Amino acid sequence: MSTEIPAIEIKQLVRRYGKTDAVNGLDLKVEAGRCYGLFGRNGAGKTTTIRCLLNLLKPTSGTVRIFGLDPARDEVAVKKRIAYVPDQVAFYPWMTVAQTLDYLASFRGHWNQKIQGELLEQFRLHPEKKVDGLSKGQKTQLALIGAICPEPELLILDEPTSGLDPIVRREFIETIIGAYQESGPEPRTVFVSTHLISEFEGLIDEFAIMDNGKAALVMGADAAREKYKRIRARFRHEPPRLDLPGVLAERRHGRELELVANGASEGIVQQLQSLSPESVSTEALTLEDIFMVSLK
């Protein structure tokens, strides 16, 4: 068992709005150096959880810790070590891109000017352009530059790529986040809430799926792919009706049968093969597939 202090630790978090529990007894732990995905439908409690972590909302009950620190009591110490990009970003509209980054850098003890220049060039953001002339996607790019240049220990992202076009989005995810995690001497952690699960597939080490304010599923990404399988069988005639344990979903199309298995794929394959199909194949589900079947 790891003795390192987790980057994030949430215990029995409750955040209530009136009579509605936006977050209801959430437990979550993110080890340092991991890329952790927080998935869920709209209204599942993801953004409320992040706002509690950042001391933007006070928990109704429960505790949140970042590097073992209370974000409310140790706010300055916590914010020195993290960076945050919300789903909606806002800057002073009269500033230029360069002035905005200088302003953000003034609050930081460390700022990597080399990375700033590289990202401005990569995103094709002109330093002298006024912020009020930027598109939503460009403002998101500016926020991402402002979050990465301090090289924080923990990068918290809430739908960070929602305003980016698909090409820039993929470039950001694969190149920038990957490079951010790999370039530091100490472990760097990414905590990302996103509905674009497929685009983060290759980076996610572990994930939690939130539903009704709770963690419905928490797993390592590799373990999840090993457990959840799609099984396809093709028969000479219409597939037989089966009642197999561990099947989460079933789809029939002509002579083909497709099953989604939850940790029982070997036994299911053996039973299918006993029915003399023309072919049987299995494949791991993607994280997005797992998200879809886990909430059915």
C-alpha positions as CSV (number, residue, x, y, z in Angstrom):
1,M,0.0,0.0,0.0
2,S,1.3,3.4,-0.9
3,T,2.4,5.7,2.0
4,E,2.5,8.8,-0.1
5,I,0.0,11.5,0.6
6,P,-2.7,11.4,-2.1
7,A,-3.0,14.4,-4.4
8,I,-6.8,14.4,-3.7
9,E,-8.7,12.6,-1.0
10,I,-12.5,13.1,-0.6
11,K,-14.3,11.4,2.2
12,Q,-18.1,11.2,2.5
13,L,-18.5,14.5,0.8
14,V,-22.1,16.0,0.8
15,R,-23.0,19.3,-0.8
16,R,-26.6,20.2,-0.6
17,Y,-28.6,22.9,-2.4
18,G,-31.8,23.4,-0.5
19,K,-33.3,19.9,-0.4
20,T,-31.2,18.6,-3.3
21,D,-28.0,16.7,-2.7
22,A,-25.7,17.6,-5.6
23,V,-23.0,15.4,-4.0
24,N,-24.2,12.7,-1.7
25,G,-21.5,10.7,0.3
26,L,-18.7,10.8,-2.3
27,D,-15.4,8.9,-1.5
28,L,-12.5,9.4,-3.9
29,K,-8.7,9.1,-3.8
30,V,-6.3,10.3,-6.5
31,E,-2.7,9.2,-6.1
32,A,0.1,11.6,-7.1
33,G,1.3,11.3,-10.6
34,R,-1.9,9.8,-12.0
35,C,-4.3,11.1,-14.7
36,Y,-7.7,10.6,-13.1
37,G,-10.9,10.9,-15.0
38,L,-14.2,12.0,-13.4
39,F,-17.1,11.0,-15.6
40,G,-20.9,11.4,-15.3
41,R,-24.0,12.7,-16.9
42,N,-24.8,16.4,-16.6
43,G,-26.0,17.1,-13.1
44,A,-24.1,14.1,-11.6
45,G,-22.2,16.3,-9.3
46,K,-18.8,16.6,-11.0
47,T,-18.5,20.4,-11.1
48,T,-19.8,20.7,-7.5
49,T,-17.2,18.3,-6.4
50,I,-14.5,20.3,-8.1
51,R,-15.7,23.5,-6.6
52,C,-15.6,22.0,-3.1
53,L,-12.0,21.0,-3.8
54,L,-11.1,24.5,-4.8
55,N,-12.9,26.1,-1.8
56,L,-15.3,27.8,-4.1
57,L,-18.1,25.9,-2.3
58,K,-18.3,24.9,1.3
59,P,-19.2,21.2,1.8
60,T,-22.4,20.5,3.7
61,S,-20.5,17.7,5.4
62,G,-17.5,15.4,4.8
63,T,-13.9,16.3,4.0
64,V,-11.8,17.2,1.0
65,R,-8.0,17.3,1.1
66,I,-5.4,18.3,-1.5
67,F,-2.0,17.0,-0.7
68,G,-3.3,16.4,2.8
69,L,-4.3,20.0,3.2
70,D,-7.7,21.5,3.8
71,P,-8.5,23.9,0.9
72,A,-10.5,26.1,3.2
73,R,-8.0,26.4,6.1
74,D,-4.8,26.2,3.9
75,E,-6.1,28.0,0.8
76,V,-2.9,29.8,-0.1
77,A,-0.7,26.7,0.4
78,V,-3.0,24.6,-1.7
79,K,-3.4,27.1,-4.5
80,K,0.4,27.5,-4.9
81,R,0.5,23.8,-5.9
82,I,-2.5,23.6,-8.3
83,A,-3.9,25.1,-11.4
84,Y,-7.5,25.1,-12.5
85,V,-9.3,25.5,-15.9
86,P,-13.1,25.8,-15.6
87,D,-15.6,25.0,-18.3
88,Q,-16.4,28.7,-18.7
89,V,-13.4,31.0,-18.7
90,A,-13.3,34.8,-18.3
91,F,-10.5,37.4,-18.5
92,Y,-10.3,41.2,-18.4
93,P,-11.5,42.1,-22.0
94,W,-9.2,45.2,-22.4
95,M,-6.0,43.2,-21.8
96,T,-4.0,41.6,-24.6
97,V,-3.0,38.0,-24.6
98,A,0.5,38.9,-23.4
99,Q,-0.9,41.2,-20.7
100,T,-3.2,38.5,-19.5
101,L,-0.4,36.0,-19.2
102,D,1.8,38.6,-17.4
103,Y,-1.0,39.2,-15.0
104,L,-1.5,35.5,-14.3
105,A,2.3,35.0,-13.9
106,S,2.4,37.8,-11.3
107,F,0.5,35.6,-8.8
108,R,3.0,32.7,-9.3
109,G,6.3,32.0,-7.8
110,H,7.3,30.1,-10.9
111,W,6.4,30.6,-14.6
112,N,8.0,28.8,-17.6
113,Q,8.4,31.4,-20.3
114,K,9.7,28.8,-22.8
115,I,6.5,26.8,-22.5
116,Q,4.4,30.0,-22.8
117,G,6.1,30.9,-26.1
118,E,5.8,27.3,-27.5
119,L,2.1,27.1,-26.6
120,L,1.3,30.6,-28.0
121,E,2.9,29.5,-31.3
122,Q,1.2,26.1,-31.2
123,F,-2.2,27.6,-30.6
124,R,-1.5,30.5,-33.1
125,L,-2.4,33.1,-30.5
126,H,-0.9,36.5,-31.2
127,P,0.4,38.1,-28.0
128,E,-0.9,41.6,-28.9
129,K,-4.4,40.5,-29.7
130,K,-7.1,41.8,-27.3
131,V,-8.9,39.3,-25.2
132,D,-12.3,40.6,-26.2
133,G,-11.5,39.7,-29.8
134,L,-10.8,36.0,-29.0
135,S,-13.3,33.3,-29.8
136,K,-14.5,30.9,-27.0
137,G,-12.0,28.3,-28.1
138,Q,-9.1,30.8,-28.1
139,K,-10.0,31.9,-24.6
140,T,-9.9,28.3,-23.5
141,Q,-6.5,28.0,-25.1
142,L,-5.3,31.0,-23.2
143,A,-6.7,29.6,-19.9
144,L,-4.8,26.3,-20.6
145,I,-1.6,28.2,-21.2
146,G,-2.1,30.1,-18.0
147,A,-2.6,26.8,-16.1
148,I,0.3,24.9,-17.5
149,C,3.1,27.6,-17.4
150,P,3.3,27.6,-13.6
151,E,4.0,23.8,-13.9
152,P,1.8,22.9,-10.9
153,E,1.8,19.6,-9.1
154,L,-1.9,19.2,-9.7
155,L,-3.9,20.3,-12.8
156,I,-7.6,20.3,-12.3
157,L,-9.6,20.5,-15.5
158,D,-13.4,20.8,-15.8
159,E,-14.5,20.1,-19.4
160,P,-11.2,21.8,-20.5
161,T,-11.6,21.1,-24.2
162,S,-15.3,21.9,-24.7
163,G,-14.5,25.1,-26.7
164,L,-11.8,23.7,-28.9
165,D,-12.2,22.4,-32.4
166,P,-11.5,18.7,-32.9
167,I,-7.9,19.1,-34.3
168,V,-6.8,21.4,-31.5
169,R,-8.6,19.3,-28.9
170,R,-6.7,16.2,-29.8
171,E,-3.4,18.0,-30.1
172,F,-4.0,19.5,-26.6
173,I,-4.9,16.2,-25.0
174,E,-2.2,14.1,-26.6
175,T,0.7,16.5,-26.7
176,I,0.2,19.2,-24.0
177,I,-1.3,17.2,-21.1
178,G,1.0,14.2,-21.9
179,A,4.1,16.5,-21.9
180,Y,3.0,18.3,-18.8
181,Q,2.8,15.0,-16.9
182,E,6.1,13.7,-18.2
183,S,8.3,16.8,-18.0
184,G,8.5,17.4,-14.2
185,P,11.1,15.9,-11.8
186,E,8.2,15.3,-9.3
187,P,5.0,13.4,-10.0
188,R,2.4,15.6,-11.7
189,T,-1.3,14.8,-11.4
190,V,-4.2,15.6,-13.7
191,F,-7.8,15.5,-12.4
192,V,-10.1,15.9,-15.4
193,S,-13.9,16.1,-15.5
194,T,-15.0,15.5,-19.1
195,H,-17.8,14.1,-21.3
196,L,-15.3,13.5,-24.1
197,I,-14.2,10.3,-22.6
198,S,-12.9,8.7,-25.9
199,E,-10.4,11.5,-26.5
200,F,-8.8,11.1,-23.1
201,E,-8.7,7.3,-23.4
202,G,-5.0,6.9,-23.8
203,L,-4.1,9.2,-20.8
204,I,-6.5,8.1,-18.1
205,D,-4.9,5.8,-15.4
206,E,-8.0,5.6,-13.2
207,F,-11.5,6.9,-13.3
208,A,-14.7,7.3,-11.3
209,I,-18.2,7.4,-12.8
210,M,-20.5,9.6,-10.8
211,D,-24.3,9.1,-10.7
212,N,-26.7,11.0,-8.4
213,G,-23.9,12.5,-6.5
214,K,-22.1,9.2,-5.7
215,A,-19.3,7.2,-7.2
216,A,-21.1,4.4,-9.1
217,L,-17.9,2.9,-10.3
218,V,-14.2,3.5,-9.5
219,M,-11.6,1.5,-11.4
220,G,-8.2,1.5,-12.9
221,A,-8.4,1.9,-16.7
222,D,-6.5,-1.2,-17.5
223,A,-8.5,-3.3,-15.0
224,A,-11.7,-2.0,-16.4
225,R,-10.7,-3.0,-20.0
226,E,-9.8,-6.4,-18.7
227,K,-13.1,-6.9,-16.9
228,Y,-15.6,-5.4,-19.4
229,K,-15.7,-7.3,-22.7
230,R,-17.8,-7.2,-25.9
231,I,-18.5,-10.7,-27.2
232,R,-19.7,-11.4,-30.7
233,A,-21.1,-14.7,-31.9
234,R,-22.4,-15.6,-35.4
235,F,-24.7,-18.6,-35.8
236,R,-25.9,-20.5,-38.8
237,H,-29.5,-19.7,-37.9
238,E,-31.1,-17.1,-35.6
239,P,-29.2,-16.9,-32.3
240,P,-30.8,-18.9,-29.4
241,R,-32.3,-17.2,-26.4
242,L,-29.9,-17.3,-23.6
243,D,-30.0,-16.4,-19.9
244,L,-26.3,-15.9,-19.0
245,P,-25.0,-14.4,-15.7
246,G,-22.7,-11.4,-16.0
247,V,-24.3,-10.0,-19.2
248,L,-24.9,-6.3,-19.0
249,A,-26.3,-5.8,-22.5
250,E,-27.5,-7.8,-25.4
251,R,-28.0,-7.0,-29.1
252,R,-29.3,-9.2,-31.9
253,H,-28.9,-8.6,-35.6
254,G,-29.9,-11.4,-38.0
255,R,-27.7,-14.3,-37.2
256,E,-25.3,-12.3,-35.0
257,L,-25.4,-11.9,-31.2
258,E,-23.5,-9.2,-29.4
259,L,-23.1,-9.3,-25.6
260,V,-21.4,-7.0,-23.1
261,A,-19.9,-9.0,-20.2
262,N,-19.0,-7.8,-16.7
263,G,-16.1,-10.0,-15.6
264,A,-17.6,-13.3,-16.8
265,S,-16.5,-13.3,-20.4
266,E,-14.6,-16.6,-20.3
267,G,-17.6,-18.6,-19.0
268,I,-19.9,-16.8,-21.5
269,V,-17.6,-17.7,-24.4
270,Q,-17.5,-21.3,-23.3
271,Q,-21.3,-21.5,-23.2
272,L,-21.6,-19.9,-26.6
273,Q,-19.0,-22.3,-28.1
274,S,-21.0,-25.2,-26.8
275,L,-23.8,-24.1,-29.1
276,S,-21.6,-24.6,-32.2
277,P,-21.5,-21.0,-33.5
278,E,-19.7,-20.2,-36.8
279,S,-17.5,-17.7,-35.0
280,V,-16.9,-16.2,-31.5
281,S,-14.7,-13.1,-30.8
282,T,-14.1,-10.9,-27.8
283,E,-12.7,-7.4,-27.5
284,A,-12.1,-5.0,-24.6
285,L,-14.6,-2.1,-24.1
286,T,-13.4,1.4,-24.3
287,L,-13.8,3.7,-21.3
288,E,-16.7,5.4,-23.0
289,D,-18.4,2.1,-23.6
290,I,-17.9,1.2,-19.9
291,F,-19.4,4.5,-18.9
292,M,-22.5,3.9,-21.1
293,V,-23.2,0.3,-19.9
294,S,-22.5,1.1,-16.2
295,L,-25.2,3.7,-16.1
296,K,-27.9,1.6,-17.8
